[in-house]
Amino acid sequence: MLTQTTTQLLDSLRDSANAESWQLFDLRYRPVLLAFARQRGLSDEDAADVAQTTLVSFVADYQKGRYDRTRGRLSSWIIGIASHRIADLQRAAYRRRISRGESAIEHEPAPADEAAVWDAAVRKVILQRAMTELHSQSRFDPRTLRAFELCAVRGVPADAAAAECDMTVAEVYVAKNRVIGKLREIVASLTSEFVEL
């Protein structure tokens, strides 16, 4: 489980032989990089390439002592690396369109607020992980989880969820509120892992 804050994790990365910390870093940031690149318009394959090259660049730079916390947040540094890789891919695609005689202007993506896109990617990954943890580690009855998913995730009316889950409407509302409370706890815990002090 990922339990260290970003600051603690960075401190543990000072030892380049600390494979567990490097793996933890990869597990934490690769999904965010994938989501970030996809939100910037890349295909799954290109997003995977961007995530990989960004992480490799980070490792090389970090081991050479190039990251200085006093000059900015880790997320800003990673965003910079990823954005350069994305821009490289977009320029290559632009050149391919021009060489085929296609208009590149109509396909040019709008400039993005990179920090906002990154924050959205982090929230998406946290929610996905929270939902996974909710299902794998909570002690909720399967009907309770099903009622929550139907009402809170899929927007199914409470009476329809009650009929499907063999519950009363009141039980559906109680189930939904209990699960939402637990989900908020999990999200808060996972969010703390990305805190940069």
Residue frames as qw, qx, qy, qz and C-alpha x, y, z in Angstrom:
[[0.000, 0.889, 0.458, 0.000, 0.00, 0.00, 0.00],
 [0.374, 0.487, -0.030, 0.789, 1.17, 3.52, -0.74],
 [0.464, -0.763, -0.429, 0.134, 1.35, 5.26, 2.61],
 [0.498, -0.309, -0.036, 0.810, 4.23, 7.73, 2.45],
 [0.216, 0.901, 0.141, -0.348, 3.73, 11.39, 1.67],
 [0.675, 0.698, -0.053, 0.232, 5.61, 12.70, -1.33],
 [0.058, -0.863, 0.436, -0.248, 8.20, 14.31, 0.96],
 [0.709, -0.413, 0.565, -0.087, 8.90, 11.06, 2.83],
 [0.895, 0.331, 0.280, 0.102, 9.06, 9.16, -0.44],
 [0.460, 0.833, -0.205, 0.229, 11.54, 11.63, -1.96],
 [0.323, -0.752, 0.545, -0.181, 13.74, 11.35, 1.11],
 [0.828, -0.158, 0.538, -0.015, 13.78, 7.56, 0.75],
 [0.791, 0.593, 0.111, 0.100, 14.74, 7.89, -2.95],
 [0.028, -0.895, 0.444, 0.039, 18.12, 9.39, -2.02],
 [0.501, -0.333, 0.792, 0.104, 19.33, 5.80, -1.81],
 [0.512, 0.413, -0.474, -0.585, 19.39, 4.74, -5.47],
 [0.242, 0.123, -0.962, -0.039, 19.51, 1.09, -4.37],
 [0.335, 0.167, 0.669, -0.642, 16.20, 1.41, -2.51],
 [0.094, -0.118, -0.815, -0.559, 14.18, -0.58, -5.04],
 [0.076, -0.564, -0.800, 0.189, 11.07, -0.59, -2.86],
 [0.004, 0.668, 0.205, -0.716, 10.91, 3.21, -2.78],
 [0.069, 0.293, -0.543, -0.784, 11.53, 3.50, -6.50],
 [0.088, -0.294, -0.908, -0.286, 8.77, 0.97, -7.14],
 [0.051, -0.655, -0.615, 0.437, 6.45, 2.90, -4.83],
 [0.030, 0.531, -0.133, -0.836, 7.24, 6.10, -6.73],
 [0.102, 0.053, -0.768, -0.630, 6.44, 4.35, -10.02],
 [0.097, -0.451, -0.887, -0.004, 3.19, 2.91, -8.66],
 [0.027, -0.673, -0.418, 0.610, 2.10, 6.32, -7.44],
 [0.084, 0.634, -0.158, -0.752, 3.03, 8.49, -10.41],
 [0.126, -0.023, 0.827, 0.548, 2.74, 6.25, -13.50],
 [0.121, 0.599, 0.790, 0.050, -1.09, 6.16, -13.37],
 [0.007, 0.825, 0.207, -0.525, -1.19, 9.94, -12.92],
 [0.108, -0.467, 0.524, 0.704, 1.17, 10.44, -15.85],
 [0.161, 0.240, 0.881, 0.374, -0.99, 8.14, -18.00],
 [0.072, 0.767, 0.617, -0.162, -4.14, 10.07, -17.09],
 [0.101, -0.743, 0.074, 0.658, -2.36, 13.41, -17.60],
 [0.132, -0.255, 0.682, 0.672, -1.15, 12.42, -21.08],
 [0.128, 0.445, 0.857, 0.227, -4.56, 11.03, -22.08],
 [0.022, 0.829, 0.435, -0.351, -6.25, 14.23, -20.95],
 [0.072, -0.656, 0.309, 0.685, -3.81, 16.12, -23.16],
 [0.686, 0.545, -0.093, -0.473, -5.16, 14.15, -26.14],
 [0.107, 0.492, -0.847, -0.170, -2.66, 11.30, -26.48],
 [0.826, -0.009, -0.473, -0.307, -3.57, 7.75, -27.38],
 [0.861, -0.490, 0.115, -0.071, -3.11, 5.01, -24.79],
 [0.890, 0.148, 0.000, 0.432, 0.11, 3.92, -26.51],
 [0.330, 0.640, -0.128, 0.682, 1.56, 7.43, -26.69],
 [0.498, -0.749, 0.118, -0.421, 0.48, 8.10, -23.09],
 [0.940, -0.304, 0.053, 0.144, 2.33, 4.97, -21.98],
 [0.707, 0.363, -0.054, 0.604, 5.45, 6.14, -23.84],
 [0.023, -0.762, 0.119, -0.637, 5.21, 9.58, -22.21],
 [0.738, -0.633, 0.088, -0.215, 4.80, 8.04, -18.75],
 [0.938, -0.086, 0.022, 0.335, 7.79, 5.76, -19.26],
 [0.548, 0.471, -0.064, 0.688, 10.13, 8.42, -20.66],
 [0.255, -0.797, 0.080, -0.541, 9.05, 10.89, -17.96],
 [0.834, -0.542, 0.089, -0.050, 9.81, 8.41, -15.18],
 [0.862, 0.110, 0.011, 0.494, 13.16, 7.46, -16.75],
 [0.276, 0.666, -0.068, 0.689, 14.08, 11.15, -17.05],
 [0.517, -0.766, 0.066, -0.376, 13.01, 11.76, -13.47],
 [0.926, -0.325, 0.035, 0.190, 15.14, 8.88, -12.17],
 [0.712, 0.313, -0.014, 0.629, 18.21, 10.04, -14.11],
 [0.049, 0.723, -0.059, 0.687, 17.83, 13.67, -13.00],
 [0.665, -0.694, 0.023, -0.275, 17.01, 12.82, -9.40],
 [0.925, -0.208, -0.001, 0.319, 20.01, 10.51, -9.06],
 [0.555, 0.377, -0.022, 0.741, 22.22, 13.31, -10.41],
 [0.295, -0.477, -0.423, 0.712, 20.83, 15.68, -7.77],
 [0.104, 0.237, 0.362, 0.895, 19.09, 17.97, -10.27],
 [0.346, -0.688, -0.530, -0.355, 15.79, 18.22, -8.42],
 [0.209, 0.073, -0.445, 0.868, 15.85, 21.05, -5.90],
 [0.158, -0.640, -0.747, 0.085, 12.72, 21.35, -3.74],
 [0.158, -0.598, -0.211, 0.757, 13.44, 25.00, -3.06],
 [0.021, 0.214, -0.456, -0.864, 12.95, 25.77, -6.76],
 [0.587, 0.018, -0.299, -0.752, 9.50, 24.24, -7.05],
 [0.778, -0.114, 0.455, -0.417, 7.14, 21.42, -6.30],
 [0.393, -0.151, 0.876, 0.234, 7.78, 17.89, -7.49],
 [0.524, 0.572, 0.625, -0.085, 4.52, 17.87, -9.43],
 [0.282, 0.895, -0.087, -0.336, 5.64, 20.99, -11.33],
 [0.145, -0.581, 0.733, 0.324, 8.91, 19.31, -12.24],
 [0.442, 0.125, 0.882, 0.109, 7.20, 16.11, -13.39],
 [0.458, 0.761, 0.386, -0.249, 4.63, 18.14, -15.34],
 [0.124, 0.828, -0.368, -0.404, 7.49, 19.92, -17.09],
 [0.252, -0.309, 0.874, 0.279, 9.17, 16.68, -18.10],
 [0.444, 0.390, 0.807, -0.027, 5.89, 15.12, -19.29],
 [0.356, 0.833, 0.201, -0.374, 4.83, 18.28, -21.14],
 [0.031, 0.672, -0.585, -0.453, 8.09, 18.33, -23.10],
 [0.284, -0.037, 0.937, 0.198, 7.54, 14.68, -24.12],
 [0.405, 0.627, 0.633, -0.205, 3.93, 15.41, -25.10],
 [0.236, 0.844, -0.111, -0.468, 5.01, 18.45, -27.10],
 [0.135, -0.435, 0.791, 0.408, 7.63, 16.31, -28.90],
 [0.341, 0.266, 0.898, 0.081, 4.93, 13.80, -29.88],
 [0.331, 0.786, 0.415, -0.317, 2.53, 16.53, -30.97],
 [0.096, 0.757, -0.383, -0.520, 5.22, 18.23, -33.09],
 [0.212, -0.186, 0.899, 0.334, 6.02, 14.89, -34.73],
 [0.354, 0.520, 0.774, -0.072, 2.32, 14.34, -35.49],
 [0.222, 0.847, 0.080, -0.476, 2.10, 17.89, -36.87],
 [0.017, -0.576, 0.641, 0.506, 5.05, 17.25, -39.18],
 [0.296, 0.109, 0.930, 0.187, 3.49, 13.97, -40.37],
 [0.350, 0.713, 0.553, -0.250, 0.21, 15.74, -41.20],
 [0.158, 0.822, -0.211, -0.505, 2.05, 18.47, -43.10],
 [0.147, -0.381, 0.813, 0.416, 4.12, 15.91, -45.04],
 [0.299, 0.337, 0.887, 0.099, 0.89, 14.15, -46.08],
 [0.006, -0.271, -0.400, -0.875, -0.55, 17.46, -47.22],
 [0.332, -0.662, -0.671, -0.033, -3.16, 17.63, -44.45],
 [0.121, -0.767, 0.063, -0.626, -4.10, 20.72, -42.52],
 [0.511, -0.058, -0.679, 0.523, -2.43, 20.71, -39.14],
 [0.122, -0.253, 0.223, -0.933, -4.23, 23.75, -37.79],
 [0.679, -0.299, -0.220, -0.633, -7.64, 22.17, -37.40],
 [0.864, -0.185, -0.464, 0.055, -6.15, 19.27, -35.43],
 [0.317, 0.381, -0.497, 0.712, -3.91, 21.35, -33.18],
 [0.471, -0.557, -0.659, 0.186, -4.97, 20.85, -29.54],
 [0.165, -0.902, -0.060, -0.395, -5.90, 23.89, -27.48],
 [0.244, 0.462, -0.614, 0.591, -3.30, 25.04, -24.98],
 [0.689, -0.472, -0.548, -0.044, -3.86, 23.38, -21.63],
 [0.336, -0.759, 0.359, -0.428, -3.57, 24.65, -18.09],
 [0.605, 0.257, -0.743, 0.122, -1.07, 21.93, -17.24],
 [0.046, -0.180, 0.738, -0.649, -1.41, 22.26, -13.46],
 [0.658, 0.050, 0.232, -0.715, -5.20, 21.93, -13.72],
 [0.811, 0.243, -0.455, -0.277, -4.88, 18.91, -16.02],
 [0.372, 0.276, -0.808, 0.365, -2.37, 17.34, -13.60],
 [0.304, -0.112, 0.595, -0.735, -4.64, 17.98, -10.61],
 [0.794, 0.129, -0.038, -0.593, -7.57, 16.41, -12.48],
 [0.706, 0.285, -0.648, -0.030, -5.40, 13.38, -13.31],
 [0.102, 0.229, -0.793, 0.555, -4.39, 13.03, -9.64],
 [0.549, -0.012, 0.384, -0.742, -8.05, 13.22, -8.55],
 [0.819, 0.216, -0.317, -0.427, -9.04, 10.62, -11.14],
 [0.556, 0.268, -0.763, 0.194, -6.32, 8.19, -10.03],
 [0.127, -0.172, 0.693, -0.688, -7.17, 8.72, -6.36],
 [0.701, 0.052, 0.170, -0.691, -10.85, 8.02, -6.98],
 [0.796, 0.246, -0.509, -0.219, -10.05, 4.88, -8.99],
 [0.378, 0.241, -0.797, 0.404, -7.75, 3.61, -6.25],
 [0.339, -0.128, 0.520, -0.773, -10.29, 4.54, -3.57],
 [0.815, 0.087, -0.094, -0.566, -13.01, 2.56, -5.32],
 [0.708, 0.247, -0.661, 0.044, -10.69, -0.44, -5.64],
 [0.142, 0.210, -0.747, 0.615, -9.75, -0.20, -1.97],
 [0.565, -0.093, 0.250, -0.781, -13.40, 0.21, -0.99],
 [0.879, 0.105, -0.271, -0.378, -14.26, -3.08, -2.70],
 [0.716, 0.248, -0.622, 0.198, -11.21, -5.04, -1.63],
 [0.336, 0.143, -0.661, 0.656, -10.74, -3.90, 1.96],
 [0.420, -0.253, 0.217, -0.844, -14.04, -2.67, 3.33],
 [0.083, 0.079, 0.967, -0.228, -16.33, -4.96, 5.25],
 [0.513, 0.212, 0.069, -0.829, -19.51, -3.78, 3.59],
 [0.644, 0.262, 0.706, -0.135, -22.10, -6.30, 2.59],
 [0.293, 0.075, 0.657, 0.690, -22.14, -6.77, -1.21],
 [0.062, 0.739, 0.643, 0.193, -25.73, -5.48, -1.33],
 [0.235, -0.849, -0.142, 0.451, -24.66, -2.30, 0.47],
 [0.312, -0.390, 0.463, 0.732, -21.89, -1.71, -2.08],
 [0.220, 0.359, 0.759, 0.496, -24.25, -2.50, -4.94],
 [0.029, -0.858, -0.506, 0.083, -26.84, -0.02, -3.65],
 [0.270, -0.735, 0.117, 0.611, -24.13, 2.64, -3.37],
 [0.307, -0.134, 0.633, 0.698, -22.87, 2.00, -6.90],
 [0.160, 0.579, 0.737, 0.310, -26.35, 2.07, -8.36],
 [0.093, -0.915, -0.377, 0.113, -27.38, 5.32, -6.67],
 [0.298, -0.831, 0.142, 0.448, -24.17, 7.29, -6.24],
 [0.360, -0.331, 0.622, 0.612, -22.17, 6.16, -9.26],
 [0.183, 0.244, 0.799, 0.518, -24.75, 5.27, -11.90],
 [0.235, 0.024, 0.024, -0.971, -27.53, 7.64, -10.83],
 [0.339, -0.315, -0.842, -0.277, -30.18, 4.94, -10.54],
 [0.458, -0.536, 0.006, -0.709, -33.23, 6.15, -8.56],
 [0.227, -0.346, 0.773, -0.481, -33.37, 4.84, -4.98],
 [0.796, 0.070, 0.339, -0.497, -36.58, 2.86, -5.55],
 [0.829, 0.446, -0.310, -0.132, -35.07, 1.03, -8.52],
 [0.262, 0.516, -0.747, 0.326, -31.85, 0.34, -6.57],
 [0.509, -0.236, 0.614, -0.556, -33.93, -0.93, -3.65],
 [0.902, 0.214, 0.082, -0.366, -35.79, -3.35, -5.91],
 [0.704, 0.518, -0.484, 0.057, -32.57, -4.61, -7.50],
 [0.198, 0.440, -0.737, 0.474, -30.79, -5.04, -4.14],
 [0.596, -0.427, -0.674, -0.086, -33.79, -6.47, -2.30],
 [0.287, -0.171, -0.457, 0.825, -33.72, -3.56, 0.15],
 [0.036, 0.853, 0.492, -0.170, -36.11, -0.85, 1.25],
 [0.327, 0.810, 0.052, 0.483, -35.61, 2.68, -0.06],
 [0.424, -0.872, 0.188, -0.159, -34.59, 3.74, 3.46],
 [0.851, -0.316, 0.318, 0.274, -31.96, 0.98, 3.58],
 [0.673, 0.512, 0.191, 0.499, -30.61, 2.15, 0.21],
 [0.026, 0.915, -0.070, 0.397, -30.17, 5.70, 1.55],
 [0.662, -0.693, 0.287, -0.002, -28.46, 4.40, 4.70],
 [0.879, 0.025, 0.297, 0.372, -26.19, 2.15, 2.63],
 [0.485, 0.725, 0.102, 0.478, -25.32, 4.99, 0.27],
 [0.197, -0.918, 0.168, -0.300, -24.45, 7.36, 3.14],
 [0.797, -0.505, 0.309, 0.120, -22.35, 4.77, 5.00],
 [0.820, 0.209, 0.277, 0.456, -20.33, 3.91, 1.89],
 [0.289, 0.849, 0.031, 0.441, -19.88, 7.57, 0.93],
 [0.458, -0.853, 0.226, -0.112, -18.50, 8.24, 4.42],
 [0.838, -0.276, 0.376, 0.285, -16.00, 5.39, 4.10],
 [0.674, 0.531, 0.242, 0.453, -15.07, 6.45, 0.57],
 [0.016, 0.954, -0.079, 0.290, -14.34, 9.98, 1.81],
 [0.653, -0.671, 0.343, 0.085, -11.98, 8.54, 4.45],
 [0.834, 0.062, 0.387, 0.388, -10.13, 6.49, 1.84],
 [0.450, 0.773, 0.157, 0.418, -9.89, 9.46, -0.55],
 [0.249, -0.940, 0.183, -0.141, -8.50, 11.67, 2.25],
 [0.762, -0.449, 0.410, 0.223, -5.87, 9.06, 3.08],
 [0.748, 0.312, 0.379, 0.447, -4.85, 8.60, -0.56],
 [0.223, 0.925, 0.086, 0.297, -4.80, 12.35, -1.14],
 [0.467, -0.845, 0.248, 0.076, -2.33, 12.78, 1.71],
 [0.835, -0.083, 0.365, 0.404, 0.14, 10.63, -0.22],
 [0.526, 0.590, 0.256, 0.556, 0.49, 13.40, -2.81],
 [0.257, -0.961, -0.068, 0.072, 1.13, 16.15, -0.25],
 [0.672, 0.377, -0.145, 0.621, 4.34, 18.00, -0.99],
 [0.454, -0.841, -0.179, 0.231, 5.73, 19.77, 2.07]]
